[in-house]
Amino acid sequence: MGRVVMVTGGSRGIGRAISEALDADGYTVVATYAGNDEAAAKFTEETGIIARKFDVGDFDACAEAVQRIESDVGPIDVLVNNAGITRDKPLHKMNREQWNAVIATNLTSIFNLSRLLIDGMRARGFGRIINISSINGQKGQFGQSNYSAAKAGAIGFTKALALETAAKGITVNAIAPGYIATEMVMAVPEEVLNTKVIPLIPVGRLGQAKEIARCVVFLASDDAGFITGSTISANGGQYMA
């Protein structure tokens, strides 16, 4: 059995690609999900990867889930904080629920699970924490003050925790994807993609989820032990930080 990996939001979209890539690389993968039981059951049936349901924005729910998972499959040595939602509105139309929901799922979850796992990683002298940020956390985006704040926060968290844990054999890195051909992006009208989105991407196409997954597999590996506190911008050249 390989090292145990938790991938939050790991049953769909980019998260699914990450779960599958890590599974193929020999890790024991546990994918978390929030609410779509049917999709999660289908994911497990198709991949054989464990899926566990809990609210990553709730510290107590995370604590219970971590205890159960580690009891069932072993200590979690790699954490991929991928879970994310959007509640897009210009700030003058945004309500507190829309702000709080995005911050809880996209940012507070990173604290929750990193805090719950960090002591074990420190004790074992090894750990990998990989935070999935976004191009919009680097450059901002109209109507996404909540999402952009959370994704920018993920990058700041990454840098600070990397400094705290480097001497303990733990690396902490972030990946900031650009426009990836997930269900959400592909739901945008084709004309809009072809005239307003893809022309802004220098490589001339959308990214693929498996391209983000390959970044995660590398950062999770022993070969990436000298890389910490970094953010990989995987956006086709759209924004160069």
Secondary structure, DSSP 4 states (H G I P E B T S, - for coil): ---EEEETTTTSHHHHHHHHHHHHTT-EEEEEESS-HHHHHHHHHHH--EEEE--TT-HHHHHHHHHHHHHHH--EEEEEE---------GGG--HHHHHHHHIIIIIHHHHHHHHHHHHHHHHT-EEEEEE--HHHHH--TT-HHHHHHHHHHHHHHHHHHHHHGGGTEEEEEEEE-SB-SHHHHTS-HHHIIIIIGGGSTTSS-B-HHHHHHHHHHHHSGGGTT--S-EEEESTTS---
